[in-house]
Amino acid sequence: MSTHHALPPRDVLKDQARRLRKTLETSSQPVSHGRALELIAGQYGYRDWNTLSASAPADRARPPVQVGDTVRGTYLGQHFTGAVRGLQALSDDRHYRATIVFDRPVDVVTFDSFSALRHRVTLTIDERGRTRERTSNGRPHLELAL
């Protein structure tokens, strides 16, 4: 019985098969996509693609936004529009460190006697564009309107 190492998600395995197929095509050894999937399974020590696919973790989450996107939503209960200036996938493949620059500063204080303006925030969001951190009323600190 073979020893199996930690497997990448299925979408990564499929990408590997596509790249292998392209590489073999350019070296005049074309194979079908199905054959490329079977070759990838063999590289990981599995007897066939179906067995590998069943053993692999689910596909990675797709980020809800990309760098350069214009976004809108709420930050600490205040509506905003802005642009995504930075995005980094975190190690769990389900959360992203996002930097958003607001078009107009957001006043995060609700008192009339003073203000605290934010021009830019960096926070962790999930694939739905929401933070785990919540305000006292239970709403996420940031919610993107996707």
N, C-alpha and C positions, 0 to 999 in steps of 0.2 A: 504494500500500500504506500502511495506517495505522501510526502509531507507537504501540506499546503500552507503557504504564507498568507499574510493579510492581503486580501483582494481589494483592488480598486472598485469603485461603483460600476454598474453595468454600462453606463454611458461612456465611461473612460475606456472600458474594454472594447466597446464597439468602435470608438475612435481609433484605438490601436489597430483593430482589424482593417479599418479604412486606410490607415497609413501604410500598413503592410501590403495591402492590395495595390495601392498606388506605387509603392516601391518595386514590387514584383512586376508590375506593368511596364515601368520604365526600364527594367532590365530584361525585357522580352520573355518574361515568365508569367503571363497573366493567369490569374485565378479568379474564381467567382467570389462574391462576398461571403457566401456560405462556407466556402473552403477556407477563406481567411479567418472566419470566426472559429472554425475547427482548429486551425493552426495556432491561434491565440490560446484556445483551451489547452492544447497540448503543451504550450510553453509554461502554463501554470500548473501542469501535472494532472489535468482532468481528462477524462476519456473522450468527452465531446462538449460542444457548445452548450447544450441544454443543461448538462450537469454543472458546468461552470456558471452559467447564468443564474441557476437556482441557488448557487452557493454565494454569489456576489451580493454585496449590499445594494440597496436601491440607488437609483440615479441621484446625482447631486442636485441640490436645489439650485435654481437659477436666480441670480441676483435680481431684485425687483427694479433696479435702476442701473444705469451705466454712467461712467464719468462723462460729463458734458450735458447730461440730460437736464432739461428744465423740469422742476418739480413744484408741487403745491401740496399743502396739507396743514396740519396744526402742530405747533410746538408749544408745549406747556399751556395748551388751551387757546393759543393765539394763531390766527390764520396767517399763512405766509406763502410766498412764491420765492423760488431761488434756483440755484444750479448746483448739481453734484460736482464737486471739485476733486474728490478722492474717494476711492472704493477699494477695500481689501477684504478678500475672503478670509474668514477665520478658520481655525483648524477643524472645527466640527462640520464644515461644509453646509451649515444651515444659517449662519450669522455672518454679517458683514460690518466692517468698520467703515462708516460713511462720513464724509465731510461735506456739509452743505453751506453754501454762502447765500444769505438771504438777499433778495432784491432791495428790500427796505428793512432796516433793523427791526427786530421783534422785541417789544417791551415785555419782559417776563415777570414783571411785578404788577399786581392788580390794585395796589394802593394808589390813591390820587396824589399823595404827598411826595412821592419820589418815583424814579424810573430806573430800570436796569436794562439797557439795550444790548441785544446780542446781534452781531453782524454775521457770525459764523459759528457753527457747532460741529463737533465731531462726536459721534455716538455709535452704538452698536444696534443694528436693525436686523430683523429676520426677513424671510423671503416674502412676507406680506408688507414690508416697509414699516414695521412697528418696533418700538423699543420694548425690552422686557421691563425696564424701570417704569414705574407708574406714579402718578400724582396722588394726592390724598383722596381724590374722588374716584380713583381706580382706573383712570384713563392713561394710556401710554404717554410718556413724555413727548414722543414724536410719532405722528401717524401720517404717512404719505397717502395722498389720494391717487390710487393707481387705476 
